[in-house]
Amino acid sequence: NLSASQAATNYILQTITDGQVAQVPALLLSTAAALIVTRVNDSDDTVATDNFKLFENPKIYFISGGMIVAMGLVPGMPNLMFLTLGGGLVAAGRQLWLRERTKALMPAPVTAAEQAPEHNKELEWDDVLSTDIIGLEVGYRLISLVDQKQNGELLARIKGVRKKLSQELGFLVHSVHIRDNLLLPPNGYRITLHDVPISEGQVHPGKEMAINPGQVFGDLDGIVGKDPAFSLDTVWIDSSQKEEAQTKGYTVVDCSTVIATHLSHTLKLHAYELIGHDEVQKLLDSLAKTAPKLVESLVPKTLTLGLVLKVMQNLLEENVPIKDIRSIAEALAAKATSSQNPDELTAVARVALGRTICQSIVGMNAEIKVITLDAEMEQLLQDMLNNARKGMPAALEPGLADRLLADLRSTADMLEMSGQSPVLLTSEDLRLWMFRFTRNPNSSLRVMAYQEVPSGKQVKVVATIGKLKRK
């Protein structure tokens, strides 16, 4: 009929003996004294300061608090006192842990020695900070996505994005410099080009994004949002809802995939800003291994490297890959003797790449469905361009321009909803002007000239727009 504490006391004293139990406090005291004595600094007669750094370790508070709380749960002990003391130690340890985590995210402070300039050292070019061609900044809650120690998957996804884009575009895409930015929202990220922000978005770690592709069979409970890459309707859901969302027709992706897809889409839109003189020279050096005479006759005898770069940038801006560098070089070499205009050189390069352009639009299909301009509208635009070349005033009436653009966009959206790639087919003189007139980053409309359609493709006109109204 003894209490649990009294029974435990009697058992311990009888099995271990009172004398050995009494040695436990002495053992702990002597061990603590030995720790202090052996850690005294030889150059000072005081105890080394690192002895007291034990109290800056949150683990000490967690372990001590946990043990005291466990003792407070034993029947017969002063429960309230032990639980209060143990809970206070655990709370103190948590505050210390949060403070250390905040310090880890903050940039390291600059010491006075680092701030002080070296009087005998002159300022050099190395002291000027260089810009990152491609950058990705993340909020502090997204650091785990790019931390390999925490099994972050984003680094591998970004490497895959670079490899895929390099293969598709035809030149090596620069590496992505990733860094944290405490000024961003905790769940936010930002894509920069030459240290200038060009796009941003937000994700929710621990959740998955369900994308509405256009037709779903039910709603989902979650955080409503927009896909940062294509502005589609989305819902952020828990991982447990993934199967339900897929059953209803949603496309479900995780946070790393969202950021990687957004990065890929953004870099593809700005690919023409990523290529420079060095990249073009490397492309020509690679071509020179198989066609040395072609490269020798092209650069620098006929065209400058800067002019070739401009043509490459024009092609990438119009979403045309430059993988077939041989066809591009041959077309430029043939045209360069009669023209040094980059727009005209780009036009002949596009004709040489006609099969590549059509392949990216319709694949292996023998038929290409296109939109055309009304004959009178095309003649009106042609006259406008001819007047502009002669230095005469030339402008399209604002109302007519708005109506033409609205008709083109509505027709393109209709074709896109039916699963077809919208293509506007026009004359070679109007193609560049129409491309710039209709350019929209979120539109998949492609503008082609008649000369760019390969002989093996059949053209089917599905819509004619721009009919002039009769008075």
C-alpha positions as CSV (number, residue, x, y, z in Angstrom):
1,N,0.0,0.0,0.0
2,L,2.9,2.4,-0.6
3,S,2.8,5.2,-3.1
4,A,4.7,4.9,-6.3
5,S,7.5,7.4,-5.2
6,Q,7.9,5.6,-1.8
7,A,8.0,2.2,-3.4
8,A,10.6,3.4,-5.9
9,T,12.7,5.0,-3.1
10,N,12.7,1.8,-1.0
11,Y,13.6,-0.3,-4.0
12,I,16.5,1.9,-5.1
13,L,17.9,2.1,-1.6
14,Q,17.7,-1.6,-1.0
15,T,19.1,-2.6,-4.4
16,I,21.8,0.0,-4.9
17,T,22.4,0.8,-1.2
18,D,22.3,4.2,0.4
19,G,26.0,4.8,0.1
20,Q,26.1,4.4,-3.7
21,V,23.1,6.7,-4.1
22,A,24.8,9.3,-2.0
23,Q,27.8,9.3,-4.4
24,V,25.7,10.5,-7.4
25,P,25.6,14.2,-6.3
26,A,29.3,14.0,-5.6
27,L,30.0,12.5,-9.0
28,L,28.1,15.3,-10.8
29,L,29.7,18.0,-8.7
30,S,33.3,16.7,-9.4
31,T,32.5,16.4,-13.1
32,A,31.3,20.0,-13.3
33,A,34.4,21.2,-11.4
34,A,36.6,19.3,-13.8
35,L,34.9,20.9,-16.8
36,I,35.6,24.3,-15.4
37,V,39.2,23.6,-14.4
38,T,40.2,22.0,-17.7
39,R,38.7,24.9,-19.8
40,V,40.6,27.7,-18.1
41,N,42.5,29.9,-20.6
42,D,46.3,29.7,-20.1
43,S,46.7,33.4,-21.0
44,D,44.2,34.5,-18.5
45,D,43.3,33.5,-14.9
46,T,39.6,33.7,-15.6
47,V,37.3,31.0,-16.8
48,A,37.2,31.0,-20.6
49,T,34.2,32.7,-22.1
50,D,33.2,29.7,-24.1
51,N,32.2,27.9,-20.8
52,F,29.3,30.3,-20.7
53,K,28.4,29.8,-24.3
54,L,26.7,26.6,-23.2
55,F,23.8,28.8,-22.1
56,E,23.5,30.2,-25.7
57,N,22.7,26.7,-27.0
58,P,19.0,26.1,-27.2
59,K,19.5,22.3,-26.9
60,I,20.5,22.8,-23.3
61,Y,17.2,24.5,-22.5
62,F,15.2,21.8,-24.4
63,I,16.9,18.9,-22.7
64,S,16.8,20.4,-19.2
65,G,13.2,21.6,-19.6
66,G,12.1,18.2,-20.9
67,M,13.7,16.4,-18.0
68,I,12.1,18.7,-15.5
69,V,8.7,18.3,-17.1
70,A,9.1,14.5,-17.1
71,M,10.0,14.7,-13.3
72,G,7.0,16.9,-12.7
73,L,4.7,14.2,-14.2
74,V,5.8,11.7,-11.5
75,P,3.1,11.2,-8.8
76,G,4.1,12.6,-5.5
77,M,6.4,15.3,-6.9
78,P,5.6,19.1,-6.7
79,N,4.0,18.9,-10.1
80,L,3.0,22.6,-10.5
81,M,6.5,23.8,-9.6
82,F,8.3,21.3,-11.9
83,L,5.9,21.8,-14.8
84,T,6.2,25.6,-14.5
85,L,10.0,25.6,-14.4
86,G,10.3,23.0,-17.2
87,G,7.8,24.9,-19.4
88,G,9.7,28.1,-18.9
89,L,13.0,26.5,-19.9
90,V,11.4,25.0,-23.1
91,A,10.0,28.4,-24.0
92,A,13.3,30.1,-23.4
93,G,15.0,27.5,-25.7
94,R,12.4,28.2,-28.4
95,Q,13.0,31.9,-28.3
96,L,16.8,31.4,-28.5
97,W,16.3,29.0,-31.5
98,L,14.1,31.5,-33.3
99,R,16.7,34.3,-32.7
100,E,19.5,32.1,-34.1
101,R,17.4,31.2,-37.1
102,T,16.7,34.9,-37.8
103,K,20.5,35.7,-37.5
104,A,21.3,32.9,-40.0
105,L,18.9,34.5,-42.6
106,M,20.3,38.0,-42.1
107,P,23.5,39.0,-43.9
108,A,26.7,38.9,-41.9
109,P,27.5,42.3,-40.3
110,V,30.5,44.1,-41.6
111,T,33.2,44.7,-39.0
112,A,35.0,48.0,-38.5
113,A,38.2,46.5,-39.9
114,E,36.3,45.5,-43.1
115,Q,34.7,49.0,-43.3
116,A,38.0,50.8,-43.0
117,P,39.5,51.5,-46.4
118,E,43.1,50.6,-47.1
119,H,44.8,53.9,-47.7
120,N,47.6,52.5,-49.8
121,K,45.3,50.5,-52.2
122,E,43.9,52.1,-55.3
123,L,40.3,51.3,-56.5
124,E,40.4,48.6,-59.2
125,W,37.9,47.1,-61.6
126,D,37.7,44.0,-59.4
127,D,36.1,46.2,-56.7
128,V,33.2,47.0,-59.0
129,L,30.4,44.5,-58.5
130,S,29.4,42.7,-61.7
131,T,25.8,42.0,-62.6
132,D,24.2,38.6,-62.8
133,I,22.9,37.8,-66.3
134,I,20.2,35.5,-64.9
135,G,19.2,35.7,-61.2
136,L,16.6,34.1,-59.0
137,E,15.7,35.7,-55.6
138,V,13.6,33.8,-53.1
139,G,11.9,34.8,-49.8
140,Y,13.1,33.1,-46.6
141,R,10.3,30.5,-46.6
142,L,11.6,29.2,-49.9
143,I,15.2,28.8,-48.9
144,S,14.5,25.1,-48.2
145,L,13.6,24.6,-51.9
146,V,17.2,25.6,-53.0
147,D,19.1,24.1,-50.0
148,Q,20.6,20.7,-50.9
149,K,21.0,19.9,-47.2
150,Q,17.2,20.0,-46.9
151,N,16.7,17.9,-50.0
152,G,15.6,21.0,-52.1
153,E,14.6,19.9,-55.6
154,L,14.7,23.4,-57.2
155,L,18.4,23.3,-58.1
156,A,18.0,20.1,-60.1
157,R,14.9,21.5,-61.8
158,I,16.8,24.7,-62.8
159,K,19.7,22.6,-64.2
160,G,17.2,20.7,-66.3
161,V,15.6,23.9,-67.5
162,R,19.0,25.2,-68.6
163,K,19.8,22.0,-70.5
164,K,16.4,21.9,-72.2
165,L,16.5,25.5,-73.2
166,S,20.1,25.3,-74.5
167,Q,19.1,22.3,-76.7
168,E,15.9,24.0,-78.0
169,L,17.4,27.5,-78.6
170,G,20.8,26.4,-80.0
171,F,23.2,28.2,-77.6
172,L,24.4,27.6,-74.0
173,V,22.1,29.4,-71.6
174,H,23.9,31.2,-68.7
175,S,23.8,29.7,-65.2
176,V,21.2,31.0,-62.8
177,H,22.5,32.8,-59.7
178,I,20.2,32.0,-56.7
179,R,20.1,34.1,-53.6
180,D,17.8,34.9,-50.7
181,N,16.1,38.4,-50.4
182,L,14.6,39.3,-47.1
183,L,12.8,42.2,-48.7
184,L,10.6,39.8,-50.7
185,P,7.4,38.4,-49.2
186,P,8.2,35.1,-47.3
187,N,6.6,33.0,-50.1
188,G,7.7,35.2,-53.0
189,Y,10.4,34.9,-55.6
190,R,11.7,37.1,-58.4
191,I,13.4,36.5,-61.7
192,T,16.0,39.1,-62.7
193,L,17.9,39.7,-66.0
194,H,21.1,41.8,-65.6
195,D,20.0,42.5,-62.0
196,V,16.7,44.0,-63.2
197,P,13.5,42.3,-62.1
198,I,11.4,41.0,-65.1
199,S,9.0,38.7,-63.4
200,E,7.9,37.5,-60.0
201,G,5.4,35.2,-58.3
202,Q,4.4,33.4,-55.1
203,V,4.2,29.8,-54.1
204,H,3.1,28.0,-50.9
205,P,5.6,25.5,-49.5
206,G,4.0,22.3,-48.3
207,K,1.1,22.7,-50.7
208,E,0.6,21.9,-54.4
209,M,-0.9,24.0,-57.2
210,A,-3.9,22.6,-59.1
211,I,-4.1,24.3,-62.5
212,N,-7.4,24.7,-64.3
213,P,-6.6,23.8,-68.0
214,G,-9.9,25.1,-69.2
215,Q,-12.4,22.4,-68.4
216,V,-12.8,20.8,-64.9
217,F,-15.5,18.9,-63.2
218,G,-15.9,20.5,-59.8
219,D,-14.3,23.0,-57.4
220,L,-11.6,22.5,-54.8
221,D,-11.1,23.9,-51.4
222,G,-7.8,25.9,-51.1
223,I,-6.1,29.2,-51.8
224,V,-7.3,30.6,-55.1
225,G,-4.6,32.2,-57.3
226,K,-3.1,32.5,-60.8
227,D,-0.4,30.5,-62.5
228,P,2.6,32.9,-62.6
229,A,3.8,31.7,-66.0
230,F,0.6,31.6,-68.1
231,S,-2.0,33.4,-65.9
232,L,-4.3,30.3,-65.6
233,D,-6.7,29.9,-62.7
234,T,-5.2,27.9,-59.9
235,V,-6.0,26.6,-56.4
236,W,-3.3,25.8,-53.8
237,I,-4.3,22.5,-52.1
238,D,-2.9,20.1,-49.6
239,S,-1.1,17.0,-50.8
240,S,-3.9,14.8,-49.6
241,Q,-6.2,16.4,-52.2
242,K,-4.0,15.6,-55.2
243,E,-5.9,12.5,-56.4
244,E,-9.2,14.3,-56.0
245,A,-8.0,17.3,-58.0
246,Q,-6.6,15.0,-60.8
247,T,-9.9,13.2,-60.9
248,K,-11.7,16.5,-61.5
249,G,-9.5,17.4,-64.4
250,Y,-6.9,19.6,-62.7
251,T,-3.2,19.5,-63.4
252,V,-1.3,19.3,-60.1
253,V,2.3,20.4,-59.7
254,D,4.6,21.1,-56.7
255,C,6.3,24.4,-55.8
256,S,9.6,23.6,-57.5
257,T,7.9,22.8,-60.7
258,V,5.9,26.0,-60.6
259,I,9.1,28.1,-60.2
260,A,11.1,26.1,-62.8
261,T,8.2,26.4,-65.4
262,H,7.9,30.1,-64.8
263,L,11.7,30.5,-65.1
264,S,11.7,28.5,-68.4
265,H,8.9,30.5,-69.8
266,T,10.5,33.8,-68.9
267,L,13.9,32.9,-70.2
268,K,12.4,31.8,-73.5
269,L,10.6,35.1,-73.9
270,H,13.9,37.0,-73.3
271,A,16.2,34.6,-75.1
272,Y,17.3,37.3,-77.5
273,E,18.7,39.2,-74.5
274,L,20.8,36.2,-73.3
275,I,22.9,35.8,-76.4
276,G,26.0,38.0,-77.0
277,H,29.1,38.3,-79.1
278,D,30.9,35.5,-77.2
279,E,28.0,33.1,-77.8
280,V,27.8,33.9,-81.5
281,Q,31.6,33.5,-81.9
282,K,31.4,30.1,-80.2
283,L,28.7,29.1,-82.6
284,L,30.8,30.1,-85.6
285,D,33.9,28.4,-84.2
286,S,31.8,25.2,-83.9
287,L,30.6,25.6,-87.5
288,A,34.1,26.2,-88.7
289,K,35.1,22.7,-87.7
290,T,32.8,21.3,-90.4
291,A,32.5,24.2,-92.8
292,P,35.6,26.4,-92.5
293,K,35.3,28.1,-95.9
294,L,31.7,29.2,-95.1
295,V,32.7,30.8,-91.9
296,E,35.8,32.4,-93.4
297,S,33.8,34.0,-96.2
298,L,31.1,35.2,-93.8
299,V,32.9,36.8,-90.8
300,P,34.7,39.2,-91.0
301,K,35.0,39.4,-94.8
302,T,31.3,39.9,-95.6
303,L,29.6,40.7,-92.3
304,T,30.7,41.9,-88.9
305,L,30.2,39.8,-85.8
306,G,27.9,42.5,-84.5
307,L,25.6,42.2,-87.6
308,V,25.5,38.4,-87.3
309,L,24.6,38.9,-83.6
310,K,21.7,41.2,-84.5
311,V,20.3,38.6,-86.9
312,M,20.5,35.9,-84.2
313,Q,18.7,38.2,-81.7
314,N,16.0,38.9,-84.2
315,L,15.4,35.2,-84.8
316,L,15.3,34.4,-81.1
317,E,12.9,37.4,-80.5
318,E,10.5,35.9,-83.0
319,N,10.8,32.5,-81.3
320,V,12.9,30.9,-84.0
321,P,15.7,28.6,-82.7
322,I,19.2,29.1,-84.1
323,K,20.3,25.4,-83.9
324,D,20.7,25.1,-87.7
325,I,23.6,27.6,-87.7
326,R,24.8,26.2,-91.1
327,S,21.6,27.1,-92.9
328,I,21.6,30.6,-91.3
329,A,25.2,31.2,-92.3
330,E,24.6,30.1,-95.9
331,A,21.6,32.4,-96.2
332,L,23.5,35.3,-94.8
333,A,26.5,34.7,-97.0
334,A,24.3,34.8,-100.1
335,K,22.4,38.0,-99.1
336,A,25.3,39.9,-97.6
337,T,26.7,40.9,-100.9
338,S,23.6,42.9,-101.8
339,S,22.3,44.1,-98.3
340,Q,23.7,44.9,-94.9
341,N,20.3,45.6,-93.4
342,P,19.7,43.3,-90.4
343,D,15.9,43.1,-91.0
344,E,16.5,41.9,-94.6
345,L,19.2,39.5,-93.5
346,T,16.8,38.1,-90.9
347,A,14.1,37.7,-93.5
348,V,16.3,35.5,-95.7
349,A,17.4,33.5,-92.7
350,R,13.8,32.8,-91.8
351,V,13.2,31.6,-95.3
352,A,16.1,29.2,-94.9
353,L,14.6,28.0,-91.6
354,G,11.1,27.7,-93.0
355,R,11.0,23.9,-92.4
356,T,12.1,24.4,-88.8
357,I,9.5,27.1,-88.2
358,C,6.7,25.0,-89.6
359,Q,7.9,22.0,-87.6
360,S,7.6,23.9,-84.3
361,I,4.0,24.9,-85.3
362,V,2.3,21.9,-86.8
363,G,4.9,19.1,-86.4
364,M,4.6,16.4,-89.0
365,N,1.2,17.4,-90.2
366,A,1.1,18.0,-94.0
367,E,-1.4,20.8,-93.6
368,I,-0.9,24.2,-91.9
369,K,-4.0,26.2,-91.1
370,V,-3.5,29.9,-91.3
371,I,-5.2,33.3,-90.9
372,T,-4.9,35.8,-93.8
373,L,-5.5,39.5,-94.3
374,D,-8.2,40.8,-96.6
375,A,-6.7,41.8,-99.9
376,E,-7.8,45.4,-99.6
377,M,-6.4,45.6,-96.0
378,E,-3.1,44.1,-97.1
379,Q,-2.8,46.6,-100.0
380,L,-3.6,49.5,-97.6
381,L,-0.9,48.4,-95.2
382,Q,1.6,47.9,-98.1
383,D,0.9,51.4,-99.3
384,M,1.5,52.7,-95.8
385,L,4.9,51.0,-95.6
386,N,5.9,52.3,-99.0
387,N,5.1,55.8,-98.0
388,A,7.1,55.4,-94.8
389,R,10.1,54.2,-96.8
390,K,9.9,57.3,-99.0
391,G,9.8,59.6,-96.0
392,M,6.1,60.5,-96.4
393,P,3.7,60.6,-93.5
394,A,2.2,57.2,-93.0
395,A,0.0,56.0,-90.2
396,L,-2.9,53.6,-89.7
397,E,-6.1,55.1,-88.5
398,P,-6.5,54.3,-84.8
399,G,-10.0,53.0,-85.1
400,L,-9.0,50.7,-88.0
401,A,-5.9,49.5,-86.1
402,D,-8.0,48.7,-83.0
403,R,-10.5,46.8,-85.1
404,L,-7.8,44.8,-86.9
405,L,-6.0,43.9,-83.7
406,A,-9.3,42.9,-82.0
407,D,-10.4,40.7,-85.0
408,L,-7.0,39.0,-85.1
409,R,-6.9,38.3,-81.3
410,S,-10.4,36.9,-81.2
411,T,-9.7,34.6,-84.2
412,A,-6.4,33.5,-82.7
413,D,-8.1,32.7,-79.4
414,M,-10.8,30.7,-81.1
415,L,-8.2,28.6,-83.0
416,E,-6.2,28.1,-79.8
417,M,-9.3,26.9,-77.9
418,S,-9.9,24.3,-80.6
419,G,-6.3,23.0,-80.1
420,Q,-4.8,24.6,-83.2
421,S,-1.7,26.9,-83.3
422,P,-2.8,30.3,-84.7
423,V,-0.7,31.4,-87.7
424,L,-1.0,34.7,-89.6
425,L,0.2,34.4,-93.2
426,T,1.1,37.5,-95.0
427,S,3.5,39.0,-97.6
428,E,7.2,39.2,-96.9
429,D,7.2,43.0,-96.8
430,L,4.4,43.1,-94.2
431,R,5.5,40.2,-92.0
432,L,7.9,42.1,-89.7
433,W,5.5,45.0,-89.3
434,M,2.6,42.6,-88.5
435,F,4.8,40.8,-86.0
436,R,5.6,44.0,-84.1
437,F,2.0,45.1,-84.4
438,T,0.5,42.0,-82.9
439,R,3.3,41.0,-80.4
440,N,1.9,39.9,-77.1
441,P,4.0,37.9,-74.5
442,N,1.0,35.8,-73.5
443,S,-0.1,35.0,-77.1
444,S,0.9,32.0,-79.2
445,L,0.2,33.8,-82.5
446,R,2.9,33.2,-85.1
447,V,3.4,35.5,-88.1
448,M,4.9,33.9,-91.3
449,A,5.5,35.1,-94.8
450,Y,4.4,33.1,-97.9
451,Q,8.0,32.4,-98.8
452,E,8.6,30.7,-95.5
453,V,6.1,27.9,-96.1
454,P,8.0,24.8,-97.3
455,S,6.9,23.2,-100.6
456,G,5.8,20.0,-98.8
457,K,3.2,21.8,-96.6
458,Q,-0.4,22.5,-97.8
459,V,-1.9,25.8,-96.7
460,K,-5.5,26.0,-95.6
461,V,-7.0,29.4,-94.9
462,V,-9.4,29.1,-91.9
463,A,-10.2,32.8,-91.5
464,T,-9.8,36.2,-93.3
465,I,-9.7,39.3,-91.2
466,G,-9.4,43.0,-91.8
467,K,-12.3,43.6,-94.2
468,L,-12.8,47.3,-94.8
469,K,-16.3,48.7,-94.0
470,R,-18.1,50.2,-97.0
471,K,-19.8,53.5,-96.6
